[in-house]
Amino acid sequence: MVVLEVLVLVLLPQAVCQLAPLRCISSDPLPLHQKYQSGDLLVGGILSQTFYFLSETKFEERPSPKLYFDLVYFRSGTILLASLELLSTKDQFFPNYKCDARNKVIAVIGGPNSDVGMNMATILSLYKMPQLTYGSALIKDGDIQGEFFYQLFPDVALQYEGILQLLLHFRWMWTGLLYLDDDNGDRFVQNFIPKFYESGICFDFIKTFPPSTFTDISIHMEKWIEMSKVLMSSTANALIVAGEIQTTTIFRMMLQYSQVEGVSLKTKVWIMTAQMDLATFIFPDMSDTDFFHGSLLFATHSKELQGFRTFLQTRNSALANEDGFSRVFWKHTFDCSFPASKVDNMGSKICTGEEKLETLPSSVFELSLTSQSYSIYNAVYVVAHALHGIYLSISKQRGKTEEGRWNILNLQPWQFHQFLRRVSFNNSVGEKVSFDENGSLAAGYDIINWVGFPNQSFLKVRVGKIDPQAPTEKMLMIREDAIAWPWRFNQAQPLSQCNDNCALGSSKAKKEGKPFCCFDCQPCPEGKISNHTDMDDCTPCPQDQYANEGQDACLPKGISFLSYEEPLGISLAVLALFFSFLTVLVLGIFMKHQDTPIVKANNRNLTYTLLVSLLLSFLCAFLFIGEPQKISCFLQQTAFRVIFSVAVSCMLAKTIIVVLSFMTTKPSSRMRTWLGNRLTASIVLSCSFIQAIICTAWLATFPPFPYFDMYSETENIVLECNEGSTVMFYSVLTFMGILAFVSFTVAFLARRLPDSFNEAKFITFSMFLFCNVWLCFVPTYLSTKGKYKVAVEIFSILASAAGVLICIFSPKCYIIVMRPELNKRGKLMRKTY
């Protein structure tokens, strides 16, 4: 039987392997022994015991080849040395000389950070060696290196988009960023921070980690303390920490030393990237699990492997003779030793190998499978499936021949890539493992809630995930009720904003000199609302709605018009009826006493015409009261203006007749021929006709119409009659004003004529009152809104018409009714000096 051992080397530091804790899969309990057998050929069967764990500590027992790894520095030199040893014969450092065909390195699994991968690539990419990384994503140096990388780490852009969606979900618009000053950190800041700003998230600070070396801690303490003050003085409650696995220890030590120096540590919600591992507590006595309680961690998606916990619980390190690292870990963790001889047994506790890992705090050793261990597990299976693909391909082409077997032994690394690219399978827990077009694992991220306990143990609770297949707005899935928040927030979701929320009814106003997340709150202007907190701007209500008193909701507007059901409408209607009745009463008195001298003296026909026009003027008020209709709007302005023009024309005719009467005292005067009904009719008809022509042109071009005024009143839609043409409206009003002014002027000039029949002084006073009413009407009308505008017009109509009625007819009615003895020709003809 020919057995081929294919070595897949995994470069792991001590901190990652156990203290991180990543599982050291160094013997046979995992279901990794799937054998691909055809005849006497066994390919990929012996993949166990091929993991070389590299550590800063120099082990007493170490498998070959002897590879070293600097725990803290991740020195490039040690990685380059390890890479060169992989190109040498086992136990002999001669790069480019491989004499051991049975220990052929076909692929390398590296991690846990990007520096390890990049240093590996410096040497291994020259030989086109397949390199699988389980740690943070790499910044690939052109297409050459990228061709040989297979990342068991999802696309890092997906993680940063997930952090953004997480901040938006919890409305943490005010945050801070502490990141590692390396290529990945710079890529985060340059490429993704602008997207955070575009989404409305701003930063209190963006700082880089202090130096992460242990050469001389005192040199860095001042910078650590300064950085801790920045973190603790921040008003943001949710802070982002983006680093590598080694920065976790630096981060914790920085906070611990700062506390010793008097810096007060405030509880924050730490949002950590998947490249970090919060369980990496290299110094267990410093593992302040309470400080990180409630943190949210991103992790590569993983599932618990069946049998993994049982394997760890039954692990006997004393039997792992070929695994030097496990023994070292066992000695340091359980404070015992594995003596090389009986002499070494004196004075120290002996490691029996029966010590139980489950007795250790989870901060020292975690029994559940971590995401990085899950990635390594998948990486090994990726290699196994690719080898199986090669075997099937050769067997299919050449059959089960000796030539085919030697083709596998002579397989060159570059020939392995086409099979790795096409790998796609379901692992033992049923999850699909494959690579995307960029060589990254086609998977998402888990969101872990880190729950700490006073006994230094902790629990990782999966509370959500980032689904790469979902749309951007739905890629985040999270269970808020499963999250344990830091103690300071009393299990309530913390806020992380520059200032308090703007309440309903107010909006944000930018603070000068502050980031856009910092703002003042100002009340919404009239007619606008904000029905959510922290609105950037108030939104106007629809035209048929208005803002409530708190300006946080829109209410439907009512329909408003001057109706008969409200006190104002009833009062004006009663007043119009009263003056109409009074006008009818006066008309009746005059008609009853039409043959008396005082009725005859002032042109009886003009008096009747004047009284009828006044009556119609009072009745015109009813066209303005009630719901506006098309007919009422059509007649409102024009009917009233024409009727009132007739009334004013009658008074003008009366005054002109008085003046002409004194100018024709001689019997031979030619002016006498103008006296009589023909003159008065000509004056009244001509003046009224001009007004009628203007009104007809108005109705023919831009007639008034019912109109819903949405803006005059806040809480109501005003139903009114729109004038149609403002020019025509003021034209008829101007003509009526001119007519009244001419009548007033003529009457004023004729007021002192010595005649008992002269009523010019009464016309003067009535026209004076008329002009004052309508002069006051214009500014009042323009400054009034809604139904009160209509009320102003009705009041002006009633006041001006009532002034004419009272000033002209009250003295005559007094004589006719109360002093009939004066209503005689002899009394009226008597001169009064």
C-alpha positions in Angstrom: 0.0 0.0 0.0 1.3 3.4 -0.9 0.4 6.1 1.6 0.8 9.8 0.8 1.0 12.3 3.6 0.1 15.8 2.5 1.1 18.4 5.0 -1.1 21.5 5.5 0.8 23.9 7.8 -1.1 26.2 10.0 0.9 29.2 11.4 -0.6 29.9 14.8 0.8 32.0 17.7 0.4 30.8 21.2 -2.1 33.4 22.2 -4.3 32.5 19.3 -4.2 28.8 19.7 -5.4 28.5 23.3 -5.6 31.7 25.1 -7.6 33.4 22.3 -8.8 30.6 22.4 -8.3 28.9 19.0 -8.4 25.1 19.1 -5.2 23.3 18.6 -6.5 20.5 16.4 -3.4 18.3 16.8 -4.7 14.8 17.0 -7.5 12.6 15.6 -10.8 13.4 17.4 -12.3 15.7 14.8 -14.1 14.0 11.8 -11.1 14.8 9.6 -10.3 11.3 8.5 -12.5 11.0 5.5 -10.4 8.8 3.3 -10.6 9.0 -0.5 -9.6 5.5 -1.4 -9.3 3.8 -4.8 -7.5 0.5 -4.8 -4.3 0.8 -2.7 -4.1 4.6 -3.1 -5.0 6.8 -0.1 -4.9 10.5 -0.6 -5.5 13.1 2.0 -6.1 10.6 4.8 -3.5 11.7 7.2 -4.2 15.3 7.7 -4.0 15.1 11.5 -0.8 15.9 13.3 0.3 18.3 10.6 -0.3 21.6 12.4 2.9 23.4 13.6 2.0 25.8 16.3 4.5 28.7 16.5 5.2 30.5 19.8 7.5 32.9 21.4 8.1 30.4 24.1 10.9 27.9 23.2 9.4 24.5 24.0 11.2 21.6 25.5 9.4 19.4 23.0 8.7 20.8 19.6 7.7 19.1 16.4 9.8 19.6 13.3 10.4 21.8 11.6 11.4 24.2 14.4 9.4 27.4 13.7 9.2 30.4 16.0 6.6 33.1 16.3 6.7 36.3 18.2 3.6 36.6 20.3 3.4 40.3 20.5 5.4 41.8 17.7 4.4 39.4 14.9 7.9 40.1 13.6 8.3 39.7 9.9 11.6 37.9 10.3 10.1 35.0 12.1 7.3 34.6 9.6 9.8 34.8 6.7 12.0 32.2 8.4 9.0 29.9 8.9 8.1 30.3 5.2 11.6 29.4 4.1 11.7 26.3 6.3 8.5 25.1 4.6 10.5 25.1 1.3 13.2 23.0 2.8 13.5 19.3 3.6 12.1 18.4 7.0 14.6 19.1 9.8 17.1 20.7 7.3 17.1 24.4 6.5 18.0 24.3 2.8 15.4 26.4 0.9 14.6 25.2 -2.6 15.8 21.7 -1.8 13.0 19.2 -1.1 14.2 15.6 -0.8 11.3 14.2 1.2 8.5 13.4 -1.2 6.3 12.0 1.5 6.2 15.3 3.4 5.3 17.5 0.6 3.8 20.9 1.6 0.9 21.6 -0.7 -0.8 24.5 1.1 -0.4 26.8 4.1 -3.0 28.1 6.4 -1.9 31.3 8.1 -3.1 33.8 10.6 -4.4 35.3 12.8 -3.8 38.8 11.4 -3.0 40.4 8.0 0.7 40.9 8.8 1.2 37.2 9.0 -0.4 36.7 5.7 1.5 39.4 4.0 4.8 38.2 5.3 4.0 34.7 4.2 3.2 36.0 0.8 6.5 37.6 0.4 8.2 34.2 0.1 5.4 31.7 -0.7 3.9 33.7 -3.6 7.1 33.4 -5.5 6.5 29.7 -5.5 2.8 30.1 -6.2 2.0 28.3 -3.0 -1.7 28.3 -2.1 -2.2 30.3 1.1 -5.4 30.2 3.1 -5.8 32.9 5.8 -8.4 32.7 8.6 -7.6 36.0 10.2 -8.3 39.6 9.0 -8.6 40.4 5.3 -5.4 41.2 3.4 -4.4 44.3 1.4 -3.3 42.4 -1.6 -0.2 43.6 -3.4 -1.4 43.6 -7.0 -2.7 40.6 -8.9 0.3 38.3 -8.4 -0.2 37.9 -4.6 -3.9 38.0 -4.9 -3.9 34.9 -7.2 -2.6 32.7 -4.4 -4.7 33.9 -1.5 -7.9 32.2 -0.2 -9.5 34.0 2.7 -11.5 32.1 5.2 -12.7 35.6 6.2 -15.7 37.3 4.6 -15.4 40.5 2.6 -14.3 43.1 5.1 -16.5 45.7 3.4 -19.5 43.7 4.5 -18.4 44.1 8.1 -18.0 47.8 7.9 -21.4 48.1 6.2 -22.7 46.0 9.1 -21.3 48.3 11.7 -22.9 51.2 9.9 -26.3 49.4 9.8 -25.9 48.6 13.5 -25.3 52.2 14.4 -28.3 53.3 12.4 -30.5 50.6 13.8 -29.9 51.8 17.4 -29.7 55.4 16.3 -26.2 55.8 17.7 -25.5 58.9 15.6 -22.6 60.1 17.8 -19.7 57.7 18.1 -15.9 57.5 18.2 -13.3 55.4 16.4 -10.1 53.8 17.7 -8.3 51.9 15.0 -5.0 50.2 14.3 -2.7 52.3 12.2 -2.1 49.7 9.5 -3.2 49.2 5.9 -6.6 47.8 7.0 -7.2 50.6 9.4 -6.3 53.2 6.8 -8.6 51.5 4.3 -11.4 51.7 6.8 -10.9 55.4 7.5 -10.4 56.4 3.8 -13.1 54.3 2.1 -15.8 53.8 4.7 -15.8 56.7 7.1 -17.3 59.0 4.3 -20.2 56.6 4.1 -20.8 56.9 7.8 -21.0 60.7 7.4 -23.3 60.4 4.4 -25.7 58.3 6.6 -25.8 61.0 9.3 -23.3 59.5 11.7 -20.4 61.7 13.0 -17.4 61.1 15.2 -16.4 62.6 18.5 -12.9 61.5 17.7 -11.0 59.3 15.2 -7.7 58.1 16.8 -5.1 55.4 16.2 -4.0 52.8 18.7 -0.9 53.7 20.7 2.2 51.6 19.9 1.6 47.9 20.6 5.0 46.7 21.8 6.2 45.5 25.2 9.9 46.6 24.8 9.5 49.3 27.4 6.0 49.8 28.8 6.9 53.0 30.6 7.7 54.7 27.3 4.1 54.2 26.1 2.2 54.7 29.4 1.9 58.5 28.8 0.3 57.9 25.4 -1.9 55.2 26.9 -3.2 57.5 29.6 -3.8 60.3 27.1 -5.8 58.0 24.8 -7.8 56.7 27.8 -8.7 60.2 28.7 -10.0 60.7 25.1 -12.1 57.6 25.3 -13.5 58.3 28.8 -14.2 62.0 28.2 -16.2 61.3 25.1 -19.9 61.9 25.3 -20.5 59.1 22.9 -21.8 55.9 24.7 -21.1 53.6 21.7 -17.5 53.5 20.5 -15.9 51.5 17.6 -12.7 49.6 18.2 -11.1 48.3 15.0 -7.9 46.4 15.3 -6.1 43.1 15.1 -6.0 40.2 17.5 -2.9 41.6 19.3 -4.5 45.0 19.9 -7.0 43.5 22.3 -4.4 43.0 24.9 -3.0 46.5 24.3 -6.4 47.9 24.6 -7.1 46.3 27.9 -3.7 47.1 29.4 -4.1 50.7 28.3 -7.4 51.0 30.2 -6.0 49.2 33.3 -2.9 51.3 33.6 -4.9 54.5 33.0 -7.2 53.5 35.9 -4.2 53.1 38.2 -3.1 56.6 37.1 -6.5 58.0 38.2 -8.4 58.0 35.0 -12.0 57.3 35.8 -13.3 54.5 33.5 -16.8 54.9 32.2 -18.8 52.1 30.9 -19.2 52.2 27.1 -20.8 49.9 24.5 -17.7 48.7 22.7 -18.3 47.7 19.0 -15.4 45.5 18.0 -14.5 44.1 14.6 -14.1 40.4 13.8 -10.3 40.8 13.5 -10.2 41.2 17.3 -10.9 38.5 19.8 -12.1 39.8 23.2 -11.4 36.5 24.8 -7.6 36.9 24.2 -6.6 37.5 27.8 -2.9 36.8 27.9 -2.8 37.9 31.6 -5.7 36.3 33.3 -5.4 38.4 36.5 -6.2 41.5 34.4 -9.3 40.1 32.8 -11.8 42.7 33.8 -14.8 41.0 32.3 -17.2 43.4 33.9 -15.8 46.4 32.0 -16.5 44.8 28.7 -19.9 43.5 29.7 -22.5 44.4 27.1 -20.1 44.8 24.2 -21.1 43.9 20.7 -18.6 42.0 18.7 -18.5 41.1 15.0 -17.3 37.5 14.3 -17.0 35.4 11.2 -20.1 33.2 11.0 -19.7 29.9 12.7 -21.5 26.9 14.2 -20.7 24.5 17.0 -19.1 21.3 15.7 -20.6 18.1 17.0 -18.1 16.3 19.3 -15.8 19.2 19.7 -16.6 19.9 23.4 -16.3 16.2 24.2 -12.9 16.1 22.5 -11.6 19.0 24.7 -13.0 17.5 27.8 -11.3 14.2 27.2 -8.0 15.8 26.1 -5.0 14.3 27.8 -2.0 16.5 27.2 0.4 13.9 28.7 -0.2 11.7 25.7 0.5 14.4 23.2 4.1 13.6 22.9 4.5 15.2 19.5 2.6 18.3 20.5 5.0 20.5 22.5 2.7 23.4 22.6 -0.1 21.6 24.4 2.2 20.6 27.2 3.5 24.1 27.6 0.0 25.5 27.8 -1.0 22.8 30.2 1.9 23.6 32.5 1.3 27.3 32.6 -2.5 27.0 33.0 -2.6 24.3 35.7 0.7 25.4 37.4 2.3 22.0 37.0 5.1 20.4 35.1 5.9 17.4 33.0 9.3 16.2 34.4 11.8 14.7 32.0 13.2 12.5 34.8 12.3 11.5 38.4 14.7 14.1 39.7 12.5 16.8 38.2 9.5 15.7 40.3 10.9 17.1 43.5 9.3 20.3 44.8 6.7 20.8 42.1 3.2 19.7 41.2 3.2 17.0 38.6 0.9 17.3 35.5 -1.1 14.1 35.3 -2.9 15.0 32.1 -6.2 14.4 33.9 -6.8 18.0 34.7 -10.1 19.3 33.4 -10.3 22.2 31.0 -13.9 22.9 32.0 -12.6 23.9 35.4 -10.9 26.9 33.9 -12.6 30.3 33.6 -13.8 31.1 30.1 -11.4 34.0 30.0 -8.5 31.5 30.1 -9.9 28.7 28.1 -13.3 28.6 26.3 -14.8 25.3 25.6 -17.1 26.4 22.8 -15.8 26.7 19.3 -14.7 30.2 18.3 -15.2 31.7 14.9 -11.5 31.6 14.0 -11.3 27.9 15.0 -14.3 27.3 12.8 -12.5 29.0 9.9 -9.4 26.8 10.4 -11.6 23.7 10.4 -13.2 24.8 7.1 -9.8 25.7 5.7 -8.5 22.2 6.3 -11.6 20.7 4.6 -11.1 23.1 1.7 -7.7 21.6 1.1 -9.0 18.1 1.5 -11.8 18.6 -1.0 -9.4 20.2 -3.4 -7.0 17.2 -3.1 -10.0 14.9 -3.6 -10.9 16.9 -6.7 -7.4 16.4 -8.1 -7.5 12.7 -7.4 -10.8 12.3 -9.1 -9.6 14.3 -12.1 -6.5 12.2 -12.6 -8.3 8.9 -12.0 -10.9 9.8 -14.6 -8.3 10.8 -17.2 -5.7 8.1 -16.7 -7.3 5.3 -14.7 -5.8 3.5 -11.8 -2.3 3.3 -13.0 1.0 3.8 -11.3 1.6 6.8 -13.6 -1.5 8.5 -12.2 -0.3 7.9 -8.6 3.1 9.5 -9.3 1.3 12.5 -10.9 -0.2 13.3 -7.5 3.2 13.0 -5.8 4.7 15.3 -8.4 1.9 17.8 -8.1 3.2 21.4 -8.2 1.6 24.1 -6.0 0.4 26.2 -8.9 -1.6 23.2 -10.2 -3.6 23.2 -7.0 -5.2 26.7 -7.5 -7.8 25.8 -10.1 -9.2 23.1 -7.8 -9.2 25.4 -4.8 -11.1 28.1 -6.7 -13.8 25.7 -7.5 -14.2 24.2 -4.1 -17.8 24.2 -2.9 -19.1 21.8 -0.3 -21.3 21.5 2.8 -19.3 20.9 6.0 -20.3 18.6 8.8 -22.9 21.1 10.2 -24.5 21.6 6.8 -23.1 25.0 5.9 -21.9 25.7 2.4 -18.2 26.6 2.1 -17.0 28.3 -1.1 -15.1 31.4 -2.3 -16.3 34.4 -4.2 -14.6 35.9 -7.2 -12.1 37.8 -5.0 -11.0 34.6 -3.2 -12.9 35.6 0.0 -15.2 33.2 1.9 -18.8 33.6 0.7 -20.2 34.1 4.2 -21.5 36.7 6.6 -20.9 37.8 10.1 -22.4 37.0 13.5 -23.0 39.7 16.0 -22.0 38.6 19.5 -23.1 40.1 22.8 -20.3 39.7 25.3 -21.8 39.0 28.8 -19.3 39.1 31.7 -19.7 37.8 35.2 -17.9 38.7 38.5 -16.0 35.4 38.6 -14.1 36.4 35.4 -16.1 34.1 33.3 -18.1 35.3 30.3 -20.7 34.1 27.9 -20.9 34.9 24.2 -24.5 35.3 23.0 -25.2 35.4 19.3 -27.8 38.2 19.0 -27.8 38.9 15.3 -26.0 38.5 12.0 -25.1 40.2 8.8 -26.5 38.5 5.7 -24.5 39.3 2.5 -27.4 38.0 0.3 -29.9 40.5 1.7 -30.4 44.0 0.4 -28.4 46.7 2.2 -31.4 48.0 4.2 -32.2 44.4 5.4 -28.8 42.9 5.7 -28.8 43.5 9.5 -30.9 41.0 11.5 -30.7 41.5 15.3 -32.7 40.4 18.4 -32.7 43.4 20.7 -34.5 41.5 23.5 -31.5 39.1 23.7 -28.9 41.8 24.3 -27.5 42.4 27.7 -26.5 46.0 28.0 -23.8 47.4 30.3 -24.9 47.7 33.9 -24.7 51.5 33.9 -27.7 51.7 31.5 -30.0 49.5 33.7 -30.7 47.0 30.9 -32.1 49.8 28.7 -30.8 50.5 25.3 -28.2 53.3 25.7 -28.3 56.5 23.7 -25.3 57.8 21.9 -25.9 61.3 20.7 -24.1 64.5 20.9 -27.0 66.1 22.8 -30.5 65.2 23.8 -33.2 64.3 21.2 -35.2 67.1 19.8 -38.7 66.6 21.0 -41.8 66.4 18.9 -42.7 69.7 17.5 -39.1 70.9 17.1 -36.3 70.3 14.6 -32.5 70.4 14.6 -30.6 73.7 14.2 -26.8 73.4 13.5 -24.4 74.5 16.2 -21.6 76.7 14.8 -18.2 75.1 15.1 -19.6 71.7 16.0 -20.0 68.5 14.0 -23.4 68.1 12.3 -24.5 65.6 14.9 -24.4 68.3 17.5 -27.4 70.6 17.2 -29.8 72.9 19.0 -33.6 72.3 19.0 -35.9 75.0 17.7 -39.7 75.0 17.6 -41.3 74.3 14.3 -42.6 77.4 12.5 -46.3 78.0 12.1 -47.9 75.5 9.7 -45.2 72.9 10.1 -44.8 69.8 12.3 -42.3 67.3 13.4 -43.9 64.0 14.4 -40.6 62.3 15.1 -37.8 63.1 17.4 -34.6 64.5 15.9 -36.1 65.6 12.6 -33.7 67.6 10.4 -36.5 69.9 9.4 -40.2 70.4 10.1 -42.6 69.2 7.4 -45.5 71.4 6.3 -49.0 70.1 6.7 -51.1 69.4 3.6 -53.3 72.3 2.4 -56.4 70.8 3.9 -54.8 70.2 7.3 -53.3 72.4 10.0 -50.7 71.9 12.8 -52.0 71.2 16.3 -50.9 73.2 19.3 -48.0 70.9 20.0 -47.0 71.0 16.3 -46.5 67.3 16.3 -49.6 66.3 14.2 -51.7 67.6 11.4 -55.5 68.0 12.0 -58.1 68.3 9.2 -59.3 71.8 8.6 -63.0 72.8 8.9 -65.0 74.7 6.2 -65.5 78.3 7.3 -67.9 80.9 5.9 -70.2 83.5 7.3 -73.4 81.6 8.1 -76.7 82.2 9.7 -75.9 79.8 12.5 -73.3 81.9 14.2 -73.8 85.0 16.2 -72.0 87.3 13.8 -74.0 86.1 10.8 -77.3 86.3 12.8 -76.4 89.8 14.1 -75.7 91.2 10.6 -78.9 89.5 9.2 -81.0 91.1 12.0 -79.4 94.4 11.4 -80.1 94.3 7.7 -83.8 93.3 8.3 -84.2 96.1 10.8 -82.9 98.8 8.4 -84.9 97.2 5.5 -88.1 97.4 7.7 -87.2 100.9 8.7 -86.7 101.9 5.0 -90.1 100.3 4.1 -91.6 102.3 7.0 -90.2 105.6 5.8 -91.3 104.8 2.2 -94.8 104.0 3.6 -94.9 107.3 5.5 -93.8 109.3 2.4 -96.3 107.5 0.2 -99.1 108.1 2.7 -98.2 111.8 2.9 -97.2 112.2 -0.7 -99.4 115.3 -1.2 -98.0 117.2 1.7 -95.6 120.1 1.0 -92.5 118.5 2.5 -92.8 115.4 0.3 -93.5 117.4 -2.8 -90.8 119.9 -2.1 -87.8 117.6 -2.6 -88.8 115.8 -5.8 -91.1 113.0 -4.8 -90.0 110.6 -7.6 -86.3 111.0 -6.6 -87.2 110.3 -3.0 -89.0 107.1 -3.9 -86.2 106.0 -6.1 -83.7 106.7 -3.3 -85.7 104.8 -0.7 -86.1 101.8 -3.0 -82.4 101.7 -3.8 -81.6 101.9 0.0 -84.0 99.1 0.6 -82.3 97.0 -2.0 -78.9 97.9 -0.6 -79.9 96.6 2.8 -81.3 93.4 1.2 -78.0 92.9 -0.7 -76.4 92.0 2.6 -78.2 88.6 2.4 -76.2 87.8 -0.7 -73.0 87.8 1.5 -74.4 85.7 4.3 -74.5 81.9 4.0 -72.5 79.4 1.9 -71.2 81.0 -1.2 -72.8 79.7 -4.4 -72.0 80.4 -8.0 -75.1 82.7 -8.4 -74.6 84.5 -5.1 -71.0 85.2 -6.0 -72.0 86.4 -9.4 -74.5 88.9 -8.0 -72.8 90.0 -4.8 -70.5 92.8 -5.9 -72.2 93.9 -9.1 -75.8 94.2 -7.7 -74.7 96.1 -4.7 -72.5 98.5 -6.6 -75.1 99.3 -9.2 -77.8 99.8 -6.6 -75.7 102.0 -4.5 -74.7 104.0 -7.5 -78.4 104.7 -8.1 -78.8 105.9 -4.5 -75.8 108.2 -4.7 -76.9 109.4 -8.1 -80.3 110.3 -6.6 -78.6 112.5 -3.9 -76.5 114.1 -6.6 -79.6 114.9 -8.6 -81.3 116.3 -5.6 -78.4 118.6 -4.9 -78.1 119.7 -8.5 -81.9 120.5 -8.6 -81.5 122.7 -5.5 -78.6 124.6 -7.1 -80.4 125.1 -10.4 -83.5 126.2 -8.5 -81.6 129.2 -7.1 -80.0 129.9 -10.5 -83.5 130.2 -12.2 -85.3 132.6 -9.9 -86.1 134.9 -12.9 -89.1 133.8 -14.9 -87.3 134.5 -18.2 -84.3 132.3 -17.3 -83.5 129.6 -19.8 -82.3 127.3 -17.0 -85.8 126.7 -16.0 -86.2 124.5 -19.0 -83.7 122.0 -17.4 -85.7 121.7 -14.2 -88.1 118.7 -13.9 -88.1 115.0 -14.1 -86.1 114.9 -17.3 -83.0 116.3 -15.7 -83.2 114.1 -12.6 -83.8 111.0 -14.7 -80.8 111.9 -17.0 -78.5 112.3 -13.9 -79.6 109.0 -12.3 -79.6 106.9 -15.4 -76.3 108.2 -16.8 -74.4 107.7 -13.6 -76.0 104.2 -13.0 -75.4 103.3 -16.6 -71.7 103.9 -16.3 -71.5 101.7 -13.2 -73.6 99.1 -15.0 -71.2 99.1 -18.0 -68.2 98.5 -15.7 -70.0 95.7 -13.8 -71.0 94.1 -17.1 -67.5 94.1 -18.4 -66.4 92.6 -15.0 -68.9 89.7 -15.3 -68.1 89.1 -18.9 -64.3 88.8 -18.4 -63.4 87.7 -14.9 -66.6 87.1 -12.9 -66.5 86.3 -9.2 -66.6 82.6 -8.3 -66.7 80.4 -5.1 -63.2 79.8 -3.9 -61.6 77.7 -1.1 -59.0 79.8 0.6 -56.5 77.4 2.3 -54.2 79.9 3.8 -56.1 82.8 5.4 -57.0 80.9 8.5 -54.9 78.3 10.3 -57.6 75.9 11.3 -60.2 76.4 8.6 -60.6 76.4 4.9 -62.4 79.7 4.1 -65.1 79.3 1.5 -65.6 82.7 0.0 -66.4 84.5 -3.2 -63.2 85.4 -5.1 -63.4 88.8 -6.9 -62.2 87.2 -10.1 -60.4 90.5 -11.0 -59.0 92.7 -8.4 -58.7 95.5 -11.0 -62.4 95.4 -11.8 -63.3 95.2 -8.1 -61.5 98.4 -7.3 -62.7 100.0 -10.5 -66.4 99.8 -9.5 -65.4 100.9 -5.9 -63.5 103.9 -7.3 -66.3 105.0 -9.5 -68.7 104.8 -6.6 -66.3 106.8 -4.5 -65.9 109.5 -7.2 -69.7 109.7 -7.5 -70.0 110.1 -3.7 -67.3 112.7 -3.6 -68.9 114.8 -6.4 -72.2 114.6 -4.6 -70.6 115.6 -1.3 -68.8 118.6 -3.0 -71.9 119.9 -4.7 -74.0 119.5 -1.5 -71.3 121.1 0.6 -71.3 124.2 -1.7 -75.1 124.4 -1.7 -75.6 123.8 2.0 -76.1 127.5 2.9 -78.7 128.4 0.3 -81.6 130.2 2.1 -84.4 127.9 1.3 -86.5 125.8 3.7 -86.7 123.2 0.9 -82.9 122.9 0.7 -81.8 119.5 2.0 -78.2 120.0 0.8 -76.9 120.2 4.3 -78.4 116.7 5.1 -76.9 115.3 1.9 -73.6 116.9 2.8 -73.5 115.1 6.2 -74.7 111.8 4.8 -72.1 111.9 2.0 -69.5 112.8 4.5 -70.4 109.7 6.5 -70.7 107.6 3.4 -67.2 108.6 2.2 -65.7 108.0 5.6 -67.2 104.5 5.8 -65.8 103.4 2.5 -62.4 105.1 3.0 -62.1 103.0 6.2 -63.4 100.0 4.4 -60.4 99.6 2.0 -57.6 99.1 4.6 -59.9 97.2 6.9 -60.9 94.9 4.1 -57.3 94.3 3.0 -56.1 93.5 6.6 -59.0 91.1 7.4 -59.1 87.4 6.5 -61.7 84.8 6.2 -65.3 85.3 7.0 -64.5 88.5 8.8 -63.6 90.1 5.5 -67.2 89.4 4.4 -68.5 90.8 7.7 -66.5 94.0 7.1 -68.1 94.5 3.7 -71.6 93.8 5.0 -71.1 96.3 7.8 -69.9 98.9 5.4 -72.9 98.4 3.2 -75.3 98.7 6.2 -73.5 101.6 7.8 -73.3 103.7 4.6 -76.9 103.0 3.6 -78.2 103.6 7.2 -76.2 106.9 7.3 -78.0 108.1 4.2 -81.4 106.9 5.4 -81.1 108.5 8.9 -79.4 111.7 7.9 -81.8 112.6 5.0 -85.1 111.1 6.1 -85.2 111.3 9.9 -85.8 115.2 10.0 -88.6 114.9 7.4 -90.2 111.9 9.2 -90.0 113.9 12.4 -92.0 116.8 10.9 -94.5 114.5 9.1 -95.2 112.3 12.1 -94.4 114.4 15.2 -94.9 118.0 13.9 -97.7 117.9 11.2 -98.5 121.5 11.9 -95.1 122.4 10.3 -95.9 120.4 7.2 -97.7 123.4 5.6 -96.8 125.5 2.6 -96.9 128.7 4.6 -94.6 127.4 7.2 -92.1 126.0 4.7 -92.0 129.1 2.5 -91.2 131.4 5.4 -87.7 132.7 5.3 -85.5 131.9 8.1 -82.6 134.3 8.8 
